[in-house]
Amino acid sequence: MPLRSDLLLHDAHTAAGARFGERRGQPVVASYGDVAGEYSAAREATALVDLPHRGVLEASGPQRQKFLQGMLSHDVAGRPPGRGCPAALMNAKGAVQALLRVLVEKDVVLLETDLDRIGFLQRTLEHHRVAAPVRFAARPTSVLALLGPWGARVLSAAGVDSPPVSPEAHQVVAIADHPVRLVRAGDLPGRGLVLHVAPEGAADVWKALHTAGARPAGHDALDALRVEGLRPWYGSDVTEENLLHETGLVGEYHSPAKGCYVGQEVVARLEARGGNVNKALRGLRLSAPATPGATVHSEGREVGRVTTAAVSPRLGPIALAYVHRGHFASGTTVEVDAAPATVVTSFEEEAASGNEAREPARE
């Protein structure tokens, strides 16, 4: 098991009172001792989160965008410097092999993805490039996140004005005298921001943002926010076992207007059939906390599996889970570990209707 000291910002986390945990076998900060306060900061002010599981692969060469256009599910070729998009790398059968944040610079394209997929991503792209003049190299990067409505205020206090607004738009700014790539991140709860920092500058940037008013938050609060926003992440909720339509991300990670790419035939076939799949990701309102991997049952039959489970300070126990198509509808009653649960297609609609922290009713 990786040591907690393997975290680049271990000392900064410890000084802030971190309680360490794991996600998928990797060390993370679970909380800083007050999950409810960290969650509230992310919803109502600004929270600062370390994302040690994220990494960056750099693509260079004169045909980098043209090559990636034929590999990834979104429109890469049409992006000018300073813009980006989410995209999926799939195989010919449509299985999702990685979820990416594609960021176009003047001379390179940056591919942010799960750290443990960087090597696989590089090998796969190099295998397909044949004679194309494209090169790939891992770029040492520490990835941080700012969540919450006061992000611009915190950045202003740290010396940064006018952060990017459009999804996946990005710019290089200076924080604590270090260059930082600031990105409006569509895959974060509440349209947060990610920051790409060279490892040697990460501690200074973390301290500057903390001093400017961002409250450190751990992955317990982050998971609760992700589940509430129905934001699946690769590795936790999406794997090579999944089709893009099953994840609920096809509208965001796919461009129907672009030409061929690897896996496009499967996506197009499903689109032509109304996007019908046998299983799909849904939210669950739980009557008791669950764990990832817990099975979902209905009338004694297994109908799904939990991928991410959390306890929301606002909504109580909740989860993301893949469920069978007969249980897609919001309000469908199921069981998780023999405890009643309810399928949810929008936690915000649930909260708005006054169902906060309401226990699912037994049939």
N, C-alpha and C positions, 0 to 999 in steps of 0.2 A: 504494500500500500504506500502511495507517495507520502512523504513527510509533510507536515504543515509548513515547515520552513521552506518547502519548495515553492511556495507562493512568493512571487516577486515582491509584493507589498506586505509581506508577513509582519514586519516591524510596525508599519503604519497601522495595520489592522489590529495588532495586539495593543498598541497604545490607545486605540479607540474602544477597547473592551471587547474585541471580537470573540465569538464562540464559533469554533471551526466545525465543519461537517464535510460531507461528500455529496457529489452528484455524479452518478455513473462512474464511481471509483476515483473521481478526481477531487482534490481538496478545494474547498470553497469556504467563504465566510457564510455560516448559516444565519447568524444574526449578531448584533452588538448588544444583546441583552434586552431589547425592547422591540419586539416584532411589530406590535401595534403602532408604536411611535414611528418606526421606519416606514411602515405602510402608509401612515398618514402623511409623512413628509413627501412620499412619492406621489400621492394624490393631490395634496394641497399646497405644497411648497416645492422643495427640491431635494432629491435623494441622489447620493453618489454610490455607484455599485461597481465593483471590480468584476470583470468578465474574463477570468484566467483561462477559460476553455476556448476562447476565440483566437484565431490566427489570421495571417494575411499572406497570400501568394501573389507575386508580382508577375504580370505578363508584359513582355516587351517585344520589340520587333515591328517592322512596318506593316505587317498584316495581322496584328494582334486582334483588332476589333472584328475584322472579317472572319478570322478563324473562330473566335468565340461566338460569333453570330450563328455559325453552323453547329455549335456544340450545346449552347444553352437555350433555355426555354423563352427568354425574353429578348427584346430588341436591344442589342448591344451596339450594333453598327451605327445607329442613329443618335447616339449620345455624344454631345460635345464635352470638352473638359469642364469639370465642375459639376457634372450631372452623373446620375447612376440609376440603378434599378435592382430589384430583387430578381433572382433567377434560380432555376433548378438545373442541376446536371442529372440526366437520366440515362439509363441504358436503352437498348433497342426495344425492350419489352415494356418500357415506361416506368420501371422501378426507379424511385428517387434515390440517387446516390450521394447527393449533397445539396444543401440549400446555401445560396451565396448572396452576398451583397456585392454588386459590381459597381466599381467606382472608376470613372474615366478621368485620367489625367492627360496632360499634353503629350507626354512621351511614354506612358505606361498605362496599363489597366490593373487596378488592384482588386483582388478577389478575397473578401473577408468570409470566413467560414469556420466551422468547428475545427479546433486545433488538431484533433486526431484524424481529420479528413484531409489535412494539407498534403501529406505524402501521397495518399491515394489520388487526390485531385491532380497533383502534378504528374504522377505516372500515367493517369488516364489521358490527360491532355497531350502529353508528349507522345503517347502511343498513337493518337489520332492525327497528329500534326503532319506526319509524313515528311514532305519536303518544304512545308510552309515555313517562312522565316520568322518563327515565333519562339521566344525563349521564356522559360519559367524559373522562378527562384523564390524561395521563402523569404519574406521580409520580416526580420525580428521586430515585433510590435506588441506593445501592451495595450489592451482594449479596455476602456472604461466606459461607463454610461452615466448620463444625467437624466433623471426622471422627474416629471412634475412641472406644473405651470410656471414656476418661478425660475426656470432654467436660464432664460435670457438675463434675468436680474443678477443671478449668481455669476454668469459669464461677464457681465458688465463690471461687476465688482472685481473680477479677476483680470480686467483689462481688455475684454473682447466685446465689441459692439456688433449688432446685427448678425446673429447666427443664421444659418441657412433655414429656410422655411419649407420648401418643397421636399417631398419624400425622396430620400437618397441624394439630395443635393449636398455638396460638400465644399469646404474651403480650408486652406491652411492659415492658422492663426498662431499667435504667440501667447503662451501661458507660462508664467514663471521663467521666462527667457528660453523656453523650449518650443520648437515648432510642433504644432498639434494639428492633425487633420480632424476637423469637426464635421460630423455627418448627421443629418436629420434621418433618424432610423425608423423605418416603417415597421420593423419587426419587434420593436420595444413597446411595452404598454404606454398608452398615452402619447404616442409619437415622440418618444424621447430622443436623446442625442447620444451617439457614440463618439468616442475620442480615440484616435490612433496616436500613440505616443511611443517614441523610441524607448526601449527598456531602461536606459540610463537616466531618462528624464521622468519616468513614471512617478516616483516618490515625490518629486518636487511639484508636479502637476496635481497629484492627489492632495497634497498639503495646501496648495493654493486654492483649490476648489472648496476644500473643507473650510479653510479660513474665510472664504468669500460667502459662506452660508449654506453650502450643501451638506446635508446630514448623511453620514455613511449608513448604508442599508445592506442587509445580507440577502441571501437567496431564499430564505423562508418568506420574506415579504415579496421578493421578486416573483417567486412561483405563484403566490396568491394573486398578484396582479396579472400575471400571464394567463392564469386559468380564467380569471374574471373577464379578460379581454379575448378569450379563445385564441391565444397566440401560441401555436405549437412551435417547438424548436427541434432542430435535427438532433438525433441521438436520444433525446428524452421522449419525443412524441412522433417523430418521423424517422424511418429507417429504410433500408433497401427493400423491406417487405411491403412498402406502401406505394400506391399510385398517387400522382399529384391530386387527382380529384378526391381521393379519400381524405386528404388532409384539410380540405376547405380553403387551400391557398391558390387554386388554379387561376382565379380571377386576378390575383395580385402578382403571381410569379410567372405568368404566361402571357405572351402577346399573340392574339389570334390573327394579327395582320402580317406577321413575319413569315418568311419561307421555311424551308426544311431545317430541322435540327434533330439531333439524336433523341428518339422517343416521341417525335411529333405525331407519327401515325397513330399511336395509342391515344394521345391526348385528343386528336381530331376525331377519332372514332367515338370516344366517349362523349365529346361535345355534341356530335351528331345524334347521339342517343339520349340527349338531355342530361348528360353527366351522371347517369345512373350507375352506381357501384353497389357492391354487396355489403360493404362496411364503410363507415365514415366517422370522423372525429366529432364528438359532441361534448358539451359540458354536462356535469352531473352535480346536482345538489344532494349532499350526503347527510345521513342522520348520525353518522359516526365517522371519525377520521379513517382514511384508507391509506394504502401504500401502493407505489407503482408496481404494476404486475398483478394486482388483485383482479380476480375475475368478476365479470358482470353476469348475473343470472336473471332469467325470467321464467317463472313457472317450472323451476327445476332444471332448465336448460341454460348452458353457457351461451351468452349472446354478445360478449365483448370483453375488453380488457382495459384496465386503468393504465394510463401512461404517466401522468403527473398528478400528484395529490397534494393538497395544501389545506391550511386552515386560514380562512380569511377573517380578519378582525371585524369586517362588516357583514359577511354572509355566512360565516361558520364553515364547516367542512365542505370542500368542493373538490372537483377533479376534472381532468380531461380524460376521455376514454374513447376507444373505437367501439362502436356498437353496430349490430346487424341492422340491415335496412328496414326490418319490421319494427325497429325501435328508434327511428330517426326523429319522430315527432316530439316537439316540446311538450312536456307534461307526462310523457310515458313513464310508468312506474316500473322500476327494476330493483334488483338487490345487489349489493356489493358486500362480500363477506357476511352474508345472511342479514345485513341491515338494509332497510329500505332506502332507495335513492330515486331521484327524478331526473329525467333527461331535460337538458336546458339548451336552447339555441341562442339565447342572449341573456347573460347575467344582468346586464344593465336594465333590460326591460323588466326582469324579475324584480330588481331592486326598486325601480320606479313604480311598480305596481304595489309596493308595500310588503313584499315577501322577504325582506331581509331577515336572515337568521331563522327562517321558518323551517321547522323539521318536516321532511316529506311525509305525507300521510300514508299509512298502511292501507293496502287494499282490503 
